[in-house]
Amino acid sequence: MENQNLEKILLKLCEIENLCRGIQHFYKDILTIDEAANYTGLQKSYLYKLCSERKIPHYKNSGKMLRFKKEELAEFQLRNRVSTIKELDLELYKYMK
């Protein structure tokens, strides 16, 4: 019985630890590749590809360690805004004047 309780506690601790790893990027401005992948929801391999093609802003400190500014990642993810019907109608109205 005691072993089962200990196992439950250990499982809960592991869950908490995983959650903490998953949200640590909320408190940082500069992110590692793992944190950037977690923050954006993109795969690490895809982030590496975007970096190698110079399609995403990133930084390299000594060696090959990639770093990302959280603000720039957010801008990157929001780069292709889609206008609403109302906005398009307004643009059309202005154009027709």
C-alpha positions in Angstrom: 0.0 0.0 0.0 2.8 2.4 0.9 4.6 1.6 -2.3 1.6 2.5 -4.3 1.3 5.9 -2.6 5.0 6.5 -3.2 4.6 5.6 -6.9 1.6 8.0 -7.2 3.7 10.8 -5.6 6.6 10.1 -7.9 4.3 10.2 -11.0 2.8 13.5 -9.8 6.3 15.0 -9.3 7.3 13.9 -12.8 4.2 15.5 -14.2 5.0 18.7 -12.3 8.6 18.7 -13.5 7.5 18.2 -17.1 5.0 21.1 -16.8 7.7 23.3 -15.4 10.0 22.5 -18.3 7.1 23.3 -20.7 6.4 26.8 -19.3 9.9 28.0 -18.4 10.0 30.1 -21.6 7.3 32.3 -20.2 9.8 33.8 -17.8 12.7 34.3 -20.3 13.3 36.7 -23.1 16.1 34.7 -24.8 15.3 31.1 -25.6 17.3 28.0 -26.5 16.2 25.8 -29.4 14.3 23.5 -27.1 12.5 26.4 -25.5 11.8 28.0 -28.9 10.3 24.8 -30.2 8.1 24.5 -27.1 7.1 28.2 -27.3 6.2 28.1 -31.0 4.9 24.6 -31.2 7.3 23.9 -34.1 9.6 20.9 -34.3 13.3 21.5 -33.5 14.3 20.1 -36.9 12.0 22.6 -38.7 13.5 25.5 -36.6 16.9 24.3 -37.6 15.8 24.3 -41.3 14.3 27.8 -41.0 17.6 29.0 -39.4 19.8 27.5 -42.1 17.6 29.1 -44.8 17.8 32.4 -42.9 14.0 32.6 -42.7 13.7 33.1 -39.0 15.6 35.6 -36.8 18.1 33.9 -34.6 21.5 34.3 -32.9 24.5 32.2 -32.5 26.7 32.5 -29.4 30.1 30.9 -29.4 30.0 27.7 -31.4 26.7 26.5 -32.7 24.4 27.3 -29.8 21.3 28.9 -31.3 19.3 31.5 -29.3 16.0 33.2 -30.2 14.4 36.4 -28.9 10.9 35.5 -27.8 9.6 38.8 -29.2 11.0 38.0 -32.6 9.5 34.5 -32.6 6.1 36.0 -31.9 6.5 38.5 -34.8 7.6 35.6 -37.0 4.5 33.6 -36.2 2.2 36.5 -36.8 3.9 37.7 -40.1 1.1 36.6 -42.5 -2.0 38.3 -41.2 -5.2 37.6 -43.0 -7.6 40.5 -43.3 -11.2 40.2 -42.2 -14.1 40.7 -44.7 -14.9 44.0 -43.0 -11.3 45.2 -43.6 -11.4 44.1 -47.2 -14.7 45.9 -47.8 -13.3 49.1 -46.3 -10.3 48.8 -48.6 -12.5 48.3 -51.6 -14.7 51.3 -50.5 -11.6 53.5 -50.2 -10.3 52.3 -53.6 -13.6 52.9 -55.3 -13.8 56.6 -54.0 
